[in-house]
Amino acid sequence: MKTIELELPDELKADNQELKTFLAAKLFEAGRLTMSQAARSAGYTISEFMDLLKNYNVSVINHPASDLESDVSNARESIR
């Protein structure tokens, strides 16, 4: 696992846990981490992390529309 050091202004008023959660949420949103990886890196269970995502305006469902269209098409084919 990668560890980074980041200098932030004192005015930010954010503790380490909040910063880890924010970064994990945004990396999940960007598709760089899976839900499981993001939750683990922030120190939460998947359920806890899912509950926290709303604080960062990140959707729990993180799939592009093109994937949804493909999923619907595949589902229709499987019921025929």
C-alpha positions as CSV (number, residue, x, y, z in Angstrom):
1,M,0.0,0.0,0.0
2,K,1.3,3.5,-0.9
3,T,1.8,6.1,1.8
4,I,2.0,9.8,1.0
5,E,2.8,12.9,2.9
6,L,0.9,16.1,2.1
7,E,1.3,19.6,3.5
8,L,-2.0,21.5,3.9
9,P,-2.6,25.0,5.3
10,D,-3.6,25.1,9.0
11,E,-6.8,26.9,8.0
12,L,-8.2,23.7,6.4
13,K,-9.3,22.4,9.7
14,A,-9.6,18.8,8.6
15,D,-8.3,15.8,10.6
16,N,-6.4,12.9,9.0
17,Q,-9.4,10.6,9.0
18,E,-11.6,13.2,7.1
19,L,-8.8,13.6,4.6
20,K,-8.4,9.9,4.0
21,T,-12.1,9.5,3.6
22,F,-12.3,12.4,1.1
23,L,-9.5,11.1,-1.0
24,A,-10.8,7.5,-1.0
25,A,-14.3,8.8,-2.0
26,K,-13.0,10.8,-4.8
27,L,-10.7,8.0,-6.1
28,F,-13.7,5.7,-6.0
29,E,-15.8,8.3,-7.9
30,A,-13.0,8.6,-10.5
31,G,-13.0,4.8,-10.9
32,R,-9.4,4.5,-9.6
33,L,-10.4,2.4,-6.6
34,T,-13.2,-0.2,-6.1
35,M,-15.7,0.3,-3.3
36,S,-13.8,-2.3,-1.3
37,Q,-10.4,-0.7,-1.9
38,A,-11.7,2.7,-1.1
39,A,-13.4,1.6,2.1
40,R,-10.3,-0.3,3.3
41,S,-8.0,2.6,2.6
42,A,-10.1,5.0,4.6
43,G,-10.4,2.5,7.4
44,Y,-14.1,1.6,7.1
45,T,-16.3,-1.3,6.3
46,I,-18.0,-1.2,2.9
47,S,-21.3,-0.4,4.6
48,E,-19.9,2.4,6.6
49,F,-18.1,3.8,3.6
50,M,-21.2,3.7,1.5
51,D,-23.0,5.7,4.1
52,L,-20.2,8.3,4.1
53,L,-20.2,8.8,0.3
54,K,-23.2,11.2,0.4
55,N,-21.1,13.6,2.5
56,Y,-18.8,14.0,-0.5
57,N,-21.6,14.0,-3.2
58,V,-20.4,10.7,-4.5
59,S,-22.9,8.1,-5.7
60,V,-22.7,4.6,-4.5
61,I,-23.5,3.5,-8.0
62,N,-20.5,4.4,-10.0
63,H,-21.0,3.0,-13.4
64,P,-21.0,4.9,-16.7
65,A,-24.3,5.0,-18.6
66,S,-22.8,2.9,-21.4
67,D,-22.3,0.0,-18.9
68,L,-26.0,0.3,-17.8
69,E,-27.1,0.1,-21.4
70,S,-25.0,-3.0,-21.9
71,D,-26.3,-4.6,-18.7
72,V,-29.9,-4.0,-19.8
73,S,-29.3,-5.4,-23.2
74,N,-27.6,-8.5,-21.7
75,A,-30.5,-9.0,-19.3
76,R,-33.0,-8.8,-22.1
77,E,-31.1,-11.4,-24.1
78,S,-30.9,-13.7,-21.1
79,I,-34.7,-13.8,-20.6
80,R,-35.4,-14.7,-24.2
